[in-house]
Amino acid sequence: MAQRINQRSCTQCGACVEECPNGGIEEVDGTFIILPSLCSECYGFHEAPRCVDVCPADAIQDDPAFISDDLTNAYRAMEQHPGRFPRD
């Protein structure tokens, strides 16, 4: 499932931005957002989403509007990093 940032909890520190291997976290009008189409939950890079691990405010949560499984996360990661993952 893609992640989302709870804007009420977010301190706007930006710690999550550099941690996303897909460049899926952006600042828009002073607010950080996660682009669900780019969120692969760090598939192939980390055991768990790094944004969740580095957020000092625990503001990053699962986004129930964008449910995905390992296959979807793998596909998103391969789209963003075509040379990193071998294809059969």
C-alpha positions in Angstrom: 0.0 0.0 0.0 1.3 3.4 -0.8 2.2 5.8 2.0 0.8 9.2 2.8 1.8 12.1 5.0 -0.7 13.1 7.7 -0.5 16.9 7.4 -1.7 17.5 10.9 1.2 15.6 12.3 3.9 16.6 9.8 6.5 19.1 11.0 7.6 20.0 7.5 11.2 18.9 8.3 11.8 17.3 5.0 13.7 14.3 6.4 11.6 11.9 4.2 12.4 13.6 0.9 15.9 12.4 0.4 15.1 8.9 1.6 12.7 8.1 -1.2 14.6 6.0 -3.8 11.9 6.9 -6.4 11.7 10.6 -5.9 8.1 10.2 -4.8 8.0 12.9 -2.1 7.6 16.4 -3.2 7.0 19.8 -1.6 3.9 21.5 -2.9 3.0 25.0 -1.6 5.0 24.3 1.6 3.5 20.9 2.2 5.2 17.6 1.6 3.2 14.9 -0.2 3.8 11.4 -1.4 3.0 10.6 -5.0 1.2 7.3 -4.8 2.1 6.4 -8.4 5.8 6.5 -7.4 5.5 4.8 -4.0 6.9 1.3 -4.0 7.3 1.1 -0.3 11.1 1.1 -1.0 10.8 -2.4 -2.7 14.2 -3.7 -3.6 16.0 -1.0 -1.6 14.9 -1.4 2.1 12.9 -3.9 4.1 10.4 -1.2 5.1 9.5 2.3 3.7 12.4 4.6 4.7 10.2 7.6 5.0 8.3 5.9 7.8 11.6 5.1 9.6 13.1 8.6 9.4 10.0 10.7 10.2 10.5 12.2 13.6 6.7 13.0 13.9 5.4 9.6 12.9 3.4 11.4 10.3 3.7 8.9 7.5 1.0 6.2 7.3 -0.4 3.6 5.0 -2.7 5.2 2.4 -5.9 3.0 2.2 -6.9 4.7 -1.0 -3.9 3.2 -2.8 -3.7 -0.5 -1.9 -0.8 -2.4 -3.6 0.8 -5.8 -3.2 4.4 -6.9 -3.7 3.9 -7.3 -7.4 2.6 -3.8 -7.8 5.5 -2.4 -5.7 8.0 -4.4 -7.7 6.5 -3.0 -10.9 6.7 0.5 -9.6 10.3 0.0 -8.6 11.3 -1.5 -12.0 9.6 1.4 -13.8 11.7 4.0 -11.8 15.0 2.0 -11.9 15.0 -0.1 -15.1 18.6 -1.2 -14.8 18.5 -2.2 -11.2 16.1 -5.1 -11.4 16.6 -8.1 -13.8 13.7 -9.0 -16.0 12.8 -12.5 -16.9 
